Amino acid sequence: MDEMMLIEPDISLTEEIRDFRQEMIEAGSDMDGCGSLRRHEEPRDWIDFNLLLKNRETVPEKWVVSTQFAYVRRHDKRIMGMIQVRHYLNDYLRDYAGHIGYSVRPSERRKGVATAMLRAVLPFCRSIGLDRVMIACEPDNPGSRGTILNNGGVYWRTVHFPPEDIDLEQYWVET
């Protein structure tokens, strides 16, 4: 795999963000770990929203302090995936979603991107005081389960998420 890096999205990635979002929408993919990207057609609006999430004083109600990363190919800054770290858990995150959400663009799936991206973000999690992180996936998503297990994930429990009538497997990963 090409050399990759985690970076916080900024205005220099405007076209890449736009392309990533469009590819996800066209494929009908969930945008887990992308925060509010689906709702923001303009990358600048999404970037600005991510800045609000970085600070307890500006984080919107029902959200938690979070850091958004893009996983990019170093030589051309192509966004291969997105990963969001939630610094702590509110009731919703504790019951369902966890500390980390991630997505890989459809054209880059099944290449080890998600496993490498999750591995790359764990030192950041440790640096903000998280000794372990909770990550959830749907039972019928073997790719995501494999990503979690490849990073040392230990199964905790399966919960039911009534709004979407789906089950979610929850795992803990040591940082």
C-alpha positions as CSV (number, residue, x, y, z in Angstrom):
1,M,0.0,0.0,0.0
2,D,1.2,3.6,-0.7
3,E,2.4,5.7,2.2
4,M,-0.6,7.0,4.1
5,M,-1.2,9.6,6.8
6,L,-4.0,10.8,9.1
7,I,-4.7,14.5,8.8
8,E,-7.4,16.8,10.0
9,P,-9.4,18.0,7.0
10,D,-8.8,21.6,6.0
11,I,-9.6,23.8,3.1
12,S,-6.7,22.3,1.1
13,L,-8.7,19.1,0.8
14,T,-11.8,20.7,-0.6
15,E,-12.0,18.8,-3.9
16,E,-10.9,15.6,-2.2
17,I,-13.7,15.9,0.4
18,R,-16.2,16.7,-2.4
19,D,-15.1,13.6,-4.4
20,F,-15.1,11.3,-1.3
21,R,-18.6,12.5,-0.4
22,Q,-19.9,12.0,-3.9
23,E,-18.5,8.6,-4.2
24,M,-20.0,7.5,-0.9
25,I,-23.4,8.9,-1.9
26,E,-23.4,7.3,-5.4
27,A,-22.5,4.0,-3.8
28,G,-25.3,4.3,-1.2
29,S,-22.7,3.9,1.5
30,D,-23.1,4.9,5.1
31,M,-20.8,7.7,6.1
32,D,-19.8,6.3,9.5
33,G,-16.9,8.3,11.0
34,C,-17.6,11.3,8.7
35,G,-19.6,13.3,11.2
36,S,-22.0,15.5,9.4
37,L,-20.5,15.2,5.9
38,R,-23.7,13.8,4.4
39,R,-25.6,16.9,5.4
40,H,-23.0,19.4,4.3
41,E,-22.8,19.7,0.5
42,E,-20.1,22.3,0.8
43,P,-16.8,21.0,2.2
44,R,-16.0,24.3,3.9
45,D,-19.2,24.0,6.0
46,W,-18.3,20.5,7.1
47,I,-14.7,21.7,7.9
48,D,-16.2,24.5,10.0
49,F,-18.5,22.1,11.8
50,N,-15.6,19.8,12.6
51,L,-13.9,22.8,14.2
52,L,-16.9,23.3,16.5
53,L,-16.6,19.7,17.6
54,K,-13.0,20.1,18.8
55,N,-13.9,22.3,21.8
56,R,-16.2,21.7,24.8
57,E,-17.3,25.3,24.6
58,T,-18.5,25.1,21.0
59,V,-19.6,21.5,20.6
60,P,-23.3,21.5,19.6
61,E,-25.9,19.9,21.9
62,K,-26.1,16.1,21.7
63,W,-22.6,16.0,20.1
64,V,-19.4,15.3,22.0
65,V,-15.9,16.7,21.6
66,S,-14.5,14.9,18.6
67,T,-11.5,15.0,16.2
68,Q,-12.1,14.2,12.6
69,F,-9.4,12.7,10.4
70,A,-9.0,12.0,6.8
71,Y,-6.8,9.1,5.9
72,V,-4.9,10.3,2.8
73,R,-2.4,8.9,0.4
74,R,0.7,11.0,1.0
75,H,1.8,11.6,-2.6
76,D,-1.5,13.0,-3.9
77,K,-3.6,13.6,-0.8
78,R,-6.4,11.3,-2.1
79,I,-8.8,10.6,0.7
80,M,-9.0,6.8,1.2
81,G,-11.1,6.9,4.3
82,M,-12.5,9.0,7.1
83,I,-12.2,8.3,10.9
84,Q,-13.7,10.2,13.8
85,V,-12.6,9.9,17.4
86,R,-15.1,10.9,20.0
87,H,-13.1,12.0,23.1
88,Y,-15.7,10.6,25.6
89,L,-19.1,8.9,25.4
90,N,-22.5,10.3,25.9
91,D,-25.5,8.0,26.5
92,Y,-26.1,7.4,22.8
93,L,-22.4,6.7,22.0
94,R,-22.1,4.4,25.1
95,D,-25.2,2.5,24.2
96,Y,-24.6,2.2,20.5
97,A,-21.8,3.8,18.5
98,G,-18.7,4.0,20.6
99,H,-15.6,6.2,20.5
100,I,-14.6,5.6,16.8
101,G,-16.5,5.6,13.6
102,Y,-14.8,5.1,10.2
103,S,-15.6,4.7,6.5
104,V,-13.5,3.7,3.5
105,R,-14.4,5.1,0.0
106,P,-16.0,2.3,-2.1
107,S,-13.2,2.2,-4.7
108,E,-10.6,1.6,-2.0
109,R,-12.3,-1.2,0.0
110,R,-10.8,-4.6,0.6
111,K,-7.3,-3.3,0.4
112,G,-6.5,-3.1,4.1
113,V,-7.3,0.6,4.4
114,A,-9.7,0.4,7.3
115,T,-7.3,-1.8,9.4
116,A,-4.4,0.5,8.7
117,M,-6.5,3.6,9.4
118,L,-7.7,2.3,12.7
119,R,-4.2,1.2,13.7
120,A,-2.9,4.7,12.9
121,V,-5.5,6.5,15.0
122,L,-5.0,4.5,18.2
123,P,-1.9,6.5,19.4
124,F,-4.0,9.7,19.1
125,C,-6.6,8.1,21.3
126,R,-4.0,7.2,23.8
127,S,-2.7,10.8,23.7
128,I,-6.1,12.2,24.7
129,G,-6.3,9.8,27.7
130,L,-8.3,6.9,26.3
131,D,-6.7,3.6,27.4
132,R,-9.3,1.7,25.4
133,V,-12.0,2.6,22.9
134,M,-15.3,1.1,22.0
135,I,-16.1,0.5,18.4
136,A,-19.4,-1.0,17.0
137,C,-20.3,-2.7,13.8
138,E,-23.3,-4.4,12.3
139,P,-23.1,-8.2,12.5
140,D,-23.4,-8.6,8.8
141,N,-20.3,-6.4,8.1
142,P,-17.4,-8.9,8.2
143,G,-15.0,-6.2,6.8
144,S,-15.6,-3.9,9.8
145,R,-15.5,-6.8,12.3
146,G,-12.2,-7.9,10.7
147,T,-10.8,-4.4,11.0
148,I,-11.7,-4.3,14.7
149,L,-10.3,-7.8,15.4
150,N,-7.1,-7.1,13.4
151,N,-6.5,-4.2,15.8
152,G,-7.0,-6.4,18.9
153,G,-10.7,-5.9,19.4
154,V,-12.4,-7.9,22.1
155,Y,-16.1,-8.6,21.7
156,W,-18.2,-7.1,24.5
157,R,-21.8,-7.4,23.6
158,T,-24.5,-7.1,21.0
159,V,-27.2,-4.4,21.4
160,H,-30.3,-3.6,19.4
161,F,-30.7,-0.1,17.9
162,P,-34.4,0.5,17.7
163,P,-34.5,3.6,15.4
164,E,-33.0,1.5,12.5
165,D,-34.1,-1.9,13.8
166,I,-30.6,-3.3,13.6
167,D,-28.2,-5.0,15.9
168,L,-24.7,-3.7,16.7
169,E,-21.8,-5.7,17.9
170,Q,-19.6,-3.7,20.4
171,Y,-15.9,-4.3,20.8
172,W,-13.2,-2.8,23.0
173,V,-9.7,-2.0,21.6
174,E,-6.8,-1.2,23.8
175,T,-4.9,1.9,22.7
